[in-house]
Amino acid sequence: AMNNMKRKKEAEPAAPAPAPEPTKEETLLTEIRDLLKKN
């Protein structure tokens, strides 16, 4: 039973981790996208 649990944990991607801070590039792209949406 323990082996099955271990295997299951390894198979699952570590998704619940908090999202990393957006890079300057990502922030800029988001701002540009928002500006384009407004116009």
PQR file of N, CA, C, O and H, with PARSE charges and radii, in Angstrom:
ATOM      1  N   ALA A   1       0.838  -1.209   0.000 -0.4000 1.5000
ATOM      2  CA  ALA A   1       0.000   0.000   0.000 -0.0000 2.0000
ATOM      3  C   ALA A   1       0.871   1.257   0.000  0.5500 1.7000
ATOM      4  O   ALA A   1       0.578   2.235  -0.687 -0.5500 1.4000
ATOM      5  N   MET A   2       1.925   1.207   0.770 -0.4000 1.5000
ATOM      6  CA  MET A   2       2.811   2.372   0.842 -0.0000 2.0000
ATOM      7  C   MET A   2       3.476   2.637  -0.511  0.5500 1.7000
ATOM      8  O   MET A   2       3.647   3.788  -0.912 -0.5500 1.4000
ATOM      9  H   MET A   2       2.163   0.412   1.328  0.4000 1.0000
ATOM     10  N   ASN A   3       3.845   1.573  -1.201 -0.4000 1.5000
ATOM     11  CA  ASN A   3       4.472   1.727  -2.513 -0.0000 2.0000
ATOM     12  C   ASN A   3       3.523   2.398  -3.496  0.5500 1.7000
ATOM     13  O   ASN A   3       3.935   3.251  -4.282 -0.5500 1.4000
ATOM     14  H   ASN A   3       3.706   0.638  -0.875  0.4000 1.0000
ATOM     15  N   ASN A   4       2.246   2.009  -3.449 -0.4000 1.5000
ATOM     16  CA  ASN A   4       1.254   2.608  -4.340 -0.0000 2.0000
ATOM     17  C   ASN A   4       1.113   4.100  -4.065  0.5500 1.7000
ATOM     18  O   ASN A   4       1.037   4.903  -4.996 -0.5500 1.4000
ATOM     19  H   ASN A   4       1.912   1.316  -2.810  0.4000 1.0000
ATOM     20  N   MET A   5       1.077   4.466  -2.802 -0.4000 1.5000
ATOM     21  CA  MET A   5       0.951   5.887  -2.429 -0.0000 2.0000
ATOM     22  C   MET A   5       2.164   6.655  -2.955  0.5500 1.7000
ATOM     23  O   MET A   5       2.031   7.740  -3.521 -0.5500 1.4000
ATOM     24  H   MET A   5       1.139   3.815  -2.046  0.4000 1.0000
ATOM     25  N   LYS A   6       3.350   6.072  -2.757 -0.4000 1.5000
ATOM     26  CA  LYS A   6       4.577   6.731  -3.183 -0.0000 2.0000
ATOM     27  C   LYS A   6       4.556   6.950  -4.696  0.5500 1.7000
ATOM     28  O   LYS A   6       4.876   8.033  -5.188 -0.5500 1.4000
ATOM     29  H   LYS A   6       3.459   5.191  -2.297  0.4000 1.0000
ATOM     30  N   ARG A   7       4.171   5.892  -5.426 -0.4000 1.5000
ATOM     31  CA  ARG A   7       4.132   5.965  -6.881 -0.0000 2.0000
ATOM     32  C   ARG A   7       3.155   7.039  -7.338  0.5500 1.7000
ATOM     33  O   ARG A   7       3.443   7.798  -8.264 -0.5500 1.4000
ATOM     34  H   ARG A   7       3.912   5.013  -5.027  0.4000 1.0000
ATOM     35  N   LYS A   8       2.012   7.098  -6.691 -0.4000 1.5000
ATOM     36  CA  LYS A   8       0.979   8.078  -7.045 -0.0000 2.0000
ATOM     37  C   LYS A   8       1.519   9.498  -6.845  0.5500 1.7000
ATOM     38  O   LYS A   8       1.309  10.372  -7.686 -0.5500 1.4000
ATOM     39  H   LYS A   8       1.779   6.482  -5.939  0.4000 1.0000
ATOM     40  N   LYS A   9       2.212   9.716  -5.732 -0.4000 1.5000
ATOM     41  CA  LYS A   9       2.762  11.047  -5.445 -0.0000 2.0000
ATOM     42  C   LYS A   9       3.761  11.461  -6.513  0.5500 1.7000
ATOM     43  O   LYS A   9       3.752  12.605  -6.965 -0.5500 1.4000
ATOM     44  H   LYS A   9       2.383   9.006  -5.049  0.4000 1.0000
ATOM     45  N   GLU A  10       4.616  10.538  -6.915 -0.4000 1.5000
ATOM     46  CA  GLU A  10       5.628  10.854  -7.923 -0.0000 2.0000
ATOM     47  C   GLU A  10       4.990  11.171  -9.266  0.5500 1.7000
ATOM     48  O   GLU A  10       5.478  12.022 -10.009 -0.5500 1.4000
ATOM     49  H   GLU A  10       4.623   9.608  -6.548  0.4000 1.0000
ATOM     50  N   ALA A  11       3.900  10.485  -9.573 -0.4000 1.5000
ATOM     51  CA  ALA A  11       3.237  10.671 -10.865 -0.0000 2.0000
ATOM     52  C   ALA A  11       2.574  12.045 -10.958  0.5500 1.7000
ATOM     53  O   ALA A  11       2.524  12.642 -12.033 -0.5500 1.4000
ATOM     54  H   ALA A  11       3.503   9.793  -8.970  0.4000 1.0000
ATOM     55  N   GLU A  12       2.068  12.539  -9.836 -0.4000 1.5000
ATOM     56  CA  GLU A  12       1.368  13.828  -9.844 -0.0000 2.0000
ATOM     57  C   GLU A  12       2.355  14.986  -9.983  0.5500 1.7000
ATOM     58  O   GLU A  12       3.351  15.032  -9.261 -0.5500 1.4000
ATOM     59  H   GLU A  12       2.108  12.053  -8.963  0.4000 1.0000
ATOM     60  N   PRO A  13       2.099  15.910 -10.888 -0.5600 1.5000
ATOM     61  CA  PRO A  13       2.962  17.091 -10.995  0.2800 2.0000
ATOM     62  C   PRO A  13       2.786  17.998  -9.782  0.5500 1.7000
ATOM     63  O   PRO A  13       1.714  18.028  -9.178 -0.5500 1.4000
ATOM     64  N   ALA A  14       3.819  18.725  -9.429 -0.4000 1.5000
ATOM     65  CA  ALA A  14       3.752  19.614  -8.267 -0.0000 2.0000
ATOM     66  C   ALA A  14       3.024  20.895  -8.660  0.5500 1.7000
ATOM     67  O   ALA A  14       3.628  21.966  -8.714 -0.5500 1.4000
ATOM     68  H   ALA A  14       4.690  18.700  -9.919  0.4000 1.0000
ATOM     69  N   ALA A  15       1.725  20.783  -8.934 -0.4000 1.5000
ATOM     70  CA  ALA A  15       0.930  21.924  -9.396 -0.0000 2.0000
ATOM     71  C   ALA A  15       0.564  22.886  -8.269  0.5500 1.7000
ATOM     72  O   ALA A  15       0.610  24.098  -8.477 -0.5500 1.4000
ATOM     73  H   ALA A  15       1.234  19.913  -8.891  0.4000 1.0000
ATOM     74  N   PRO A  16       0.200  22.387  -7.072 -0.5600 1.5000
ATOM     75  CA  PRO A  16      -0.266  23.301  -6.026  0.2800 2.0000
ATOM     76  C   PRO A  16       0.742  24.366  -5.582  0.5500 1.7000
ATOM     77  O   PRO A  16       0.405  25.241  -4.785 -0.5500 1.4000
ATOM     78  N   ALA A  17       1.974  24.297  -6.092 -0.4000 1.5000
ATOM     79  CA  ALA A  17       2.966  25.310  -5.730 -0.0000 2.0000
ATOM     80  C   ALA A  17       2.474  26.680  -6.177  0.5500 1.7000
ATOM     81  O   ALA A  17       1.861  26.797  -7.238 -0.5500 1.4000
ATOM     82  H   ALA A  17       2.248  23.586  -6.739  0.4000 1.0000
ATOM     83  N   PRO A  18       2.731  27.715  -5.389 -0.5600 1.5000
ATOM     84  CA  PRO A  18       2.283  29.065  -5.766  0.2800 2.0000
ATOM     85  C   PRO A  18       2.952  29.523  -7.053  0.5500 1.7000
ATOM     86  O   PRO A  18       4.108  29.189  -7.316 -0.5500 1.4000
ATOM     87  N   ALA A  19       2.231  30.275  -7.837 -0.4000 1.5000
ATOM     88  CA  ALA A  19       2.772  30.757  -9.110 -0.0000 2.0000
ATOM     89  C   ALA A  19       3.951  31.690  -8.852  0.5500 1.7000
ATOM     90  O   ALA A  19       3.901  32.507  -7.933 -0.5500 1.4000
ATOM     91  H   ALA A  19       1.293  30.546  -7.624  0.4000 1.0000
ATOM     92  N   PRO A  20       5.009  31.578  -9.651 -0.5600 1.5000
ATOM     93  CA  PRO A  20       6.163  32.470  -9.465  0.2800 2.0000
ATOM     94  C   PRO A  20       5.810  33.905  -9.811  0.5500 1.7000
ATOM     95  O   PRO A  20       4.853  34.161 -10.542 -0.5500 1.4000
ATOM     96  N   GLU A  21       6.583  34.830  -9.285 -0.4000 1.5000
ATOM     97  CA  GLU A  21       6.355  36.250  -9.579 -0.0000 2.0000
ATOM     98  C   GLU A  21       6.505  36.451 -11.082  0.5500 1.7000
ATOM     99  O   GLU A  21       7.433  35.910 -11.684 -0.5500 1.4000
ATOM    100  H   GLU A  21       7.360  34.622  -8.691  0.4000 1.0000
ATOM    101  N   PRO A  22       5.617  37.213 -11.693 -0.5600 1.5000
ATOM    102  CA  PRO A  22       5.769  37.450 -13.134  0.2800 2.0000
ATOM    103  C   PRO A  22       7.040  38.243 -13.420  0.5500 1.7000
ATOM    104  O   PRO A  22       7.388  39.154 -12.670 -0.5500 1.4000
ATOM    105  N   THR A  23       7.727  37.899 -14.498 -0.4000 1.5000
ATOM    106  CA  THR A  23       8.936  38.619 -14.874 -0.0000 2.0000
ATOM    107  C   THR A  23       8.553  39.992 -15.420  0.5500 1.7000
ATOM    108  O   THR A  23       7.383  40.251 -15.701 -0.5500 1.4000
ATOM    109  H   THR A  23       7.443  37.158 -15.108  0.4000 1.0000
ATOM    110  N   LYS A  24       9.537  40.860 -15.566 -0.4000 1.5000
ATOM    111  CA  LYS A  24       9.264  42.199 -16.109 -0.0000 2.0000
ATOM    112  C   LYS A  24       8.644  42.077 -17.492  0.5500 1.7000
ATOM    113  O   LYS A  24       7.748  42.837 -17.861 -0.5500 1.4000
ATOM    114  H   LYS A  24      10.488  40.649 -15.338  0.4000 1.0000
ATOM    115  N   GLU A  25       9.142  41.098 -18.255 -0.4000 1.5000
ATOM    116  CA  GLU A  25       8.627  40.891 -19.612 -0.0000 2.0000
ATOM    117  C   GLU A  25       7.159  40.505 -19.565  0.5500 1.7000
ATOM    118  O   GLU A  25       6.348  41.033 -20.326 -0.5500 1.4000
ATOM    119  H   GLU A  25       9.870  40.480 -17.956  0.4000 1.0000
ATOM    120  N   GLU A  26       6.816  39.581 -18.669 -0.4000 1.5000
ATOM    121  CA  GLU A  26       5.427  39.134 -18.552 -0.0000 2.0000
ATOM    122  C   GLU A  26       4.530  40.291 -18.132  0.5500 1.7000
ATOM    123  O   GLU A  26       3.423  40.441 -18.649 -0.5500 1.4000
ATOM    124  H   GLU A  26       7.475  39.152 -18.051  0.4000 1.0000
ATOM    125  N   THR A  27       5.002  41.103 -17.202 -0.4000 1.5000
ATOM    126  CA  THR A  27       4.213  42.245 -16.743 -0.0000 2.0000
ATOM    127  C   THR A  27       3.963  43.209 -17.902  0.5500 1.7000
ATOM    128  O   THR A  27       2.850  43.700 -18.089 -0.5500 1.4000
ATOM    129  H   THR A  27       5.901  40.981 -16.783  0.4000 1.0000
ATOM    130  N   LEU A  28       5.018  43.470 -18.673 -0.4000 1.5000
ATOM    131  CA  LEU A  28       4.881  44.367 -19.824 -0.0000 2.0000
ATOM    132  C   LEU A  28       3.876  43.819 -20.823  0.5500 1.7000
ATOM    133  O   LEU A  28       3.005  44.545 -21.302 -0.5500 1.4000
ATOM    134  H   LEU A  28       5.922  43.071 -18.521  0.4000 1.0000
ATOM    135  N   LEU A  29       4.001  42.531 -21.136 -0.4000 1.5000
ATOM    136  CA  LEU A  29       3.084  41.918 -22.105 -0.0000 2.0000
ATOM    137  C   LEU A  29       1.649  42.000 -21.621  0.5500 1.7000
ATOM    138  O   LEU A  29       0.736  42.245 -22.410 -0.5500 1.4000
ATOM    139  H   LEU A  29       4.708  41.941 -20.747  0.4000 1.0000
ATOM    140  N   THR A  30       1.448  41.798 -20.341 -0.4000 1.5000
ATOM    141  CA  THR A  30       0.098  41.868 -19.773 -0.0000 2.0000
ATOM    142  C   THR A  30      -0.444  43.288 -19.901  0.5500 1.7000
ATOM    143  O   THR A  30      -1.604  43.488 -20.260 -0.5500 1.4000
ATOM    144  H   THR A  30       2.190  41.599 -19.700  0.4000 1.0000
ATOM    145  N   GLU A  31       0.405  44.272 -19.603 -0.4000 1.5000
ATOM    146  CA  GLU A  31      -0.033  45.671 -19.696 -0.0000 2.0000
ATOM    147  C   GLU A  31      -0.391  46.022 -21.135  0.5500 1.7000
ATOM    148  O   GLU A  31      -1.405  46.673 -21.388 -0.5500 1.4000
ATOM    149  H   GLU A  31       1.348  44.109 -19.310  0.4000 1.0000
ATOM    150  N   ILE A  32       0.445  45.590 -22.076 -0.4000 1.5000
ATOM    151  CA  ILE A  32       0.189  45.867 -23.491 -0.0000 2.0000
ATOM    152  C   ILE A  32      -1.128  45.228 -23.916  0.5500 1.7000
ATOM    153  O   ILE A  32      -1.941  45.847 -24.602 -0.5500 1.4000
ATOM    154  H   ILE A  32       1.268  45.061 -21.870  0.4000 1.0000
ATOM    155  N   ARG A  33      -1.326  43.968 -23.493 -0.4000 1.5000
ATOM    156  CA  ARG A  33      -2.559  43.256 -23.846 -0.0000 2.0000
ATOM    157  C   ARG A  33      -3.774  44.002 -23.307  0.5500 1.7000
ATOM    158  O   ARG A  33      -4.778  44.155 -24.003 -0.5500 1.4000
ATOM    159  H   ARG A  33      -0.666  43.465 -22.936  0.4000 1.0000
ATOM    160  N   ASP A  34      -3.677  44.463 -22.062 -0.4000 1.5000
ATOM    161  CA  ASP A  34      -4.801  45.184 -21.459 -0.0000 2.0000
ATOM    162  C   ASP A  34      -5.081  46.479 -22.220  0.5500 1.7000
ATOM    163  O   ASP A  34      -6.238  46.834 -22.445 -0.5500 1.4000
ATOM    164  H   ASP A  34      -2.861  44.339 -21.496  0.4000 1.0000
ATOM    165  N   LEU A  35      -4.023  47.177 -22.612 -0.4000 1.5000
ATOM    166  CA  LEU A  35      -4.207  48.413 -23.371 -0.0000 2.0000
ATOM    167  C   LEU A  35      -4.888  48.120 -24.704  0.5500 1.7000
ATOM    168  O   LEU A  35      -5.786  48.854 -25.119 -0.5500 1.4000
ATOM    169  H   LEU A  35      -3.083  46.887 -22.428  0.4000 1.0000
ATOM    170  N   LEU A  36      -4.467  47.056 -25.373 -0.4000 1.5000
ATOM    171  CA  LEU A  36      -5.069  46.694 -26.662 -0.0000 2.0000
ATOM    172  C   LEU A  36      -6.535  46.338 -26.490  0.5500 1.7000
ATOM    173  O   LEU A  36      -7.358  46.659 -27.347 -0.5500 1.4000
ATOM    174  H   LEU A  36      -3.738  46.460 -25.036  0.4000 1.0000
ATOM    175  N   LYS A  37      -6.863  45.686 -25.403 -0.4000 1.5000
ATOM    176  CA  LYS A  37      -8.259  45.307 -25.140 -0.0000 2.0000
ATOM    177  C   LYS A  37      -9.130  46.552 -24.993  0.5500 1.7000
ATOM    178  O   LYS A  37     -10.264  46.582 -25.471 -0.5500 1.4000
ATOM    179  H   LYS A  37      -6.194  45.426 -24.706  0.4000 1.0000
ATOM    180  N   LYS A  38      -8.594  47.578 -24.330 -0.4000 1.5000
ATOM    181  CA  LYS A  38      -9.375  48.802 -24.079 -0.0000 2.0000
ATOM    182  C   LYS A  38      -9.700  49.520 -25.379  0.5500 1.7000
ATOM    183  O   LYS A  38     -10.800  50.050 -25.535 -0.5500 1.4000
ATOM    184  H   LYS A  38      -7.673  47.553 -23.942  0.4000 1.0000
ATOM    185  N   ASN A  39      -8.749  49.544 -26.320 -0.4000 1.5000
ATOM    186  CA  ASN A  39      -8.949  50.306 -27.559 -0.0000 2.0000
ATOM    187  C   ASN A  39      -9.874  49.606 -28.527  0.5500 1.7000
ATOM    188  O   ASN A  39     -10.138  50.124 -29.612 -0.5500 1.4000
ATOM    189  H   ASN A  39      -7.855  49.113 -26.193  0.4000 1.0000
TER
END
